[in-house]
Amino acid sequence: MILSRKIPLSYVIKSTYVDFLIVAVFTAIFAVVQLYVELFTFPMAISAVLGTAISLILSFNLSLSYDRWWEARKIWGEIVNDSRALILQLQSFTSEQDSKRIEKISHYQIVWVYSLLATLRKQALDNRVTGYLSGDEYQVLNQARHKPLHINSLIKDEMKALQSLNDFQRVQIDSTLMSLVSHMGKAERIKNTVFPTEYQQVLHFSIYLFLGFLSISLANLGHHWETLLLTILAAPFFLLEKTASHLQDPFENLPTDVPIASISRNIEINILSLLGASDIPDALEPNGFYLS
């Protein structure tokens, strides 16, 4: 997640330099052709109308992309709340005889969060989970096809062994566990639902079409001014398009992602604090201008 700090110019250039190079090459080719061939010109009004239409499409695309990103952020906010609620319920409903199992379930919940993080970002499990599992448990987890769901089954087995819960309390805790499973499914839905690529391709082509019409309309300005003006006008279009493209996929480990690594660490800190643990890790620090 990008923080409210100055974004490095290198990051902006890296995101759009290919498009700017294409614009520069296109303008240079057009300038050379004009030296030998007298081309017809378009009225500026045509380019203005096309630019306005593309601006509206870009605005709509950015709004849809942000809604998708914001839904992902809300899901992980609910995971934070339900993870805390699960441990608090277990501590409130059980007696001292179940304290060891409560600690084990709490550790499983930490592993569940990190497993979901690894699944969404298609990464290896964080090494921190080895401290919360036995060697055999870690080996079985690594071989599981759906790691978060496997941890859910371990939590379920530990829940069955709790001795001091009555039926009402079990229903309450089961409701929290099902809520966590529901959040997992919602996050996976966002991850696995591809934003329509045709829409993105048509939008990208439309921006180049607009720049082509604009280049012809500005032919009388002179080649140097035309190149400079086209580059300046192209910048917001390409930057907004790239921003929308990144926001569409909030679990790709990009600077624009939902900061699920940081959220996972905060959940771990919260749960260990509730357990009264002494060895509590620090929150993740920002990686320059963004939080991972």
C-alpha positions in Angstrom: 0.0 0.0 0.0 1.5 3.3 -1.1 1.9 5.7 1.9 1.3 9.4 2.0 4.8 10.1 1.1 6.6 11.4 -1.9 6.6 8.7 -4.5 10.1 8.3 -6.2 10.2 9.5 -9.8 12.0 6.3 -10.7 8.9 4.3 -9.7 6.7 6.4 -11.9 9.1 6.2 -14.8 9.5 2.5 -14.4 5.8 2.0 -14.6 5.3 3.9 -17.9 8.6 4.3 -19.7 7.7 1.8 -22.4 4.5 3.7 -23.3 6.5 7.0 -23.4 9.1 5.5 -25.6 6.4 4.3 -28.0 4.9 7.8 -28.1 8.3 9.3 -28.7 9.1 6.9 -31.6 5.7 7.4 -33.1 6.0 11.2 -33.0 9.5 11.0 -34.5 8.3 8.8 -37.4 5.4 11.1 -38.0 7.7 14.1 -38.0 10.0 12.4 -40.6 7.0 11.5 -42.8 5.8 15.1 -42.7 9.1 16.3 -44.2 8.5 14.4 -47.4 4.7 14.0 -47.6 2.0 16.6 -47.0 -0.5 14.9 -44.7 -4.1 16.0 -44.1 -4.9 17.4 -40.7 -7.8 16.8 -38.3 -9.6 19.6 -36.5 -8.6 19.9 -32.9 -12.2 19.4 -31.8 -12.1 15.7 -32.9 -9.1 15.1 -30.7 -10.7 17.0 -27.8 -13.9 15.0 -28.0 -11.9 11.7 -28.2 -9.7 12.8 -25.2 -12.8 13.6 -23.2 -14.4 10.3 -23.9 -11.2 8.4 -22.9 -11.0 10.5 -19.7 -14.5 9.4 -18.7 -13.6 5.7 -19.5 -10.4 6.0 -17.5 -12.3 7.5 -14.6 -14.8 4.7 -14.7 -12.1 2.1 -14.9 -10.2 3.7 -11.9 -13.4 3.7 -9.9 -14.0 0.0 -10.5 -10.4 -0.9 -9.7 -10.5 1.0 -6.5 -13.8 -0.7 -5.4 -12.1 -4.0 -6.0 -9.0 -2.9 -3.9 -11.2 -1.5 -1.2 -13.2 -4.7 -0.9 -10.0 -6.6 -0.4 -8.9 -4.1 2.3 -12.2 -4.5 4.1 -12.0 -8.3 4.0 -8.6 -8.2 5.7 -9.9 -5.7 8.2 -12.6 -8.3 9.1 -9.9 -11.0 9.3 -8.2 -8.9 11.9 -11.4 -8.4 13.9 -12.4 -12.0 13.8 -8.9 -13.3 14.7 -9.0 -11.1 17.8 -12.5 -12.1 18.6 -11.7 -15.9 18.3 -9.0 -15.7 20.9 -11.0 -13.5 23.2 -13.9 -15.9 23.0 -11.8 -18.9 23.7 -10.2 -17.2 26.7 -13.5 -16.0 28.1 -15.4 -19.3 27.6 -12.8 -21.8 28.8 -11.2 -22.6 32.1 -7.5 -23.1 33.1 -7.6 -26.8 32.2 -7.9 -25.8 28.5 -5.1 -23.2 28.5 -2.7 -25.3 26.6 -5.2 -26.0 23.9 -6.1 -22.3 23.7 -2.5 -21.5 23.1 -2.2 -24.1 20.4 -5.4 -22.8 18.7 -4.0 -19.3 18.9 -0.8 -20.4 17.2 -2.8 -22.2 14.6 -4.7 -19.0 13.9 -1.4 -17.1 13.3 -0.3 -19.9 10.9 -3.7 -19.6 9.2 -3.2 -15.9 8.5 0.3 -16.4 7.1 -0.9 -19.4 5.1 -3.6 -17.3 3.5 -1.0 -14.6 2.8 1.2 -17.1 1.0 -1.7 -18.5 -1.0 -2.9 -15.2 -2.2 0.5 -14.0 -3.2 1.6 -17.4 -4.4 4.7 -17.3 -2.2 6.4 -19.8 0.1 5.3 -19.9 3.8 6.9 -17.3 6.0 9.6 -18.9 8.2 7.9 -17.6 11.3 5.3 -20.3 11.1 7.9 -22.9 12.0 7.9 -21.6 15.6 4.1 -22.3 15.9 4.1 -25.9 14.5 5.8 -29.1 15.3 8.1 -30.6 12.6 5.5 -33.1 11.5 2.8 -30.5 11.4 4.9 -28.2 9.3 5.8 -31.0 6.9 2.1 -32.0 6.4 1.2 -28.3 6.0 3.8 -27.9 3.2 2.3 -30.8 1.4 -1.3 -29.6 1.7 -3.0 -28.4 -1.5 -4.9 -25.7 0.4 -2.9 -24.7 3.4 -5.3 -22.3 5.1 -8.1 -24.9 4.9 -5.8 -27.5 6.4 -5.1 -25.2 9.3 -8.9 -24.7 9.7 -9.2 -28.5 10.1 -6.5 -28.5 12.8 -8.4 -25.8 14.7 -11.6 -27.7 14.4 -10.0 -30.8 15.9 -8.6 -28.8 18.8 -12.0 -27.2 19.3 -13.6 -30.7 19.7 -11.2 -31.5 22.5 -12.0 -28.5 24.6 -13.7 -29.7 27.8 -15.1 -26.5 29.4 -17.3 -25.2 26.5 -21.1 -25.5 26.6 -23.2 -25.8 23.5 -24.0 -22.1 23.3 -20.3 -21.2 23.6 -19.4 -23.7 20.9 -22.0 -22.1 18.6 -20.5 -18.7 19.2 -17.0 -19.8 18.4 -18.1 -21.8 15.4 -19.8 -18.7 14.0 -16.5 -16.8 14.3 -14.6 -19.7 12.6 -17.1 -19.8 9.8 -16.8 -16.1 9.4 -13.0 -16.4 8.9 -13.6 -19.1 6.3 -16.0 -16.8 4.5 -13.4 -14.0 4.5 -10.9 -16.4 3.0 -13.3 -17.3 0.2 -14.0 -13.7 -0.6 -10.3 -12.9 -0.8 -9.8 -15.9 -3.1 -12.7 -14.8 -5.2 -10.9 -11.4 -5.8 -7.6 -13.2 -6.5 -9.0 -15.7 -9.0 -11.5 -13.4 -10.8 -9.6 -11.8 -13.7 -10.5 -8.3 -14.6 -11.7 -8.3 -18.3 -8.5 -8.1 -20.4 -10.4 -7.0 -23.5 -11.6 -3.9 -21.6 -8.0 -3.0 -20.7 -6.7 -3.7 -24.2 -9.4 -1.5 -25.8 -8.7 1.3 -23.4 -4.9 1.1 -24.1 -5.5 1.1 -27.8 -7.9 4.1 -27.5 -5.2 6.1 -25.7 -2.8 5.5 -28.6 -5.6 6.4 -31.1 -6.2 9.6 -29.3 -2.5 10.5 -29.3 -2.4 9.7 -33.0 -5.3 12.0 -33.8 -3.7 14.7 -31.6 -0.4 14.4 -33.3 -2.0 15.0 -36.7 -3.9 18.0 -35.2 -0.7 19.5 -33.8 1.3 19.1 -37.0 1.5 22.9 -37.5 3.2 23.5 -34.1 6.6 22.2 -35.1 8.2 18.9 -34.3 9.9 19.9 -31.1 6.8 21.5 -29.5 4.6 18.6 -30.8 6.8 16.0 -29.2 6.9 17.8 -25.9 3.2 18.5 -25.8 2.3 14.9 -26.7 4.5 13.6 -24.0 3.0 15.9 -21.4 -0.6 15.0 -22.5 0.2 11.3 -22.6 1.6 11.2 -19.0 -1.7 11.5 -17.0 -3.5 9.0 -19.3 -0.8 6.3 -19.0 -0.3 6.9 -15.3 -4.0 6.6 -14.5 -4.3 3.5 -16.7 -1.3 1.9 -14.9 -2.7 2.8 -11.5 -6.1 1.3 -12.3 -4.3 -1.9 -13.7 -2.4 -2.3 -10.4 -5.4 -1.7 -8.2 -7.4 -4.4 -10.0 -5.1 -7.1 -8.5 -4.6 -6.2 -4.8 -2.7 -9.4 -3.9 0.2 -9.4 -6.3 2.9 -8.1 -3.9 3.2 -4.7 -5.6 3.5 -1.3 -3.9 -0.1 -0.6 -4.6 -1.3 -3.9 -3.0 -3.4 -4.2 0.2 -0.6 -4.5 2.8 -1.5 -8.0 3.9 2.0 -8.8 5.1 1.9 -5.9 7.5 -1.7 -6.9 8.5 -0.6 -10.5 9.1 2.2 -9.4 11.4 -0.2 -7.1 13.3 -2.6 -10.1 13.8 0.4 -12.1 15.1 1.3 -9.3 17.5 -2.3 -9.0 18.7 -2.7 -12.7 19.4 0.6 -13.1 21.2 -0.3 -10.0 23.3 -3.6 -11.7 24.3 -1.6 -14.8 25.3 0.7 -12.7 27.4 3.8 -13.9 25.4 7.1 -12.2 26.1 8.7 -12.7 22.7 6.5 -10.4 20.5 7.8 -9.3 17.1 7.8 -5.7 16.0 5.4 -4.4 13.4 6.7 -4.3 9.8 8.4 -1.1 8.8 7.5 0.7 5.5 9.6 -0.3 2.5 10.4 3.2 1.5 7.2 4.8 0.1 4.9 1.7 0.6 3.9 -0.9 3.1 3.9 -4.5 2.0 
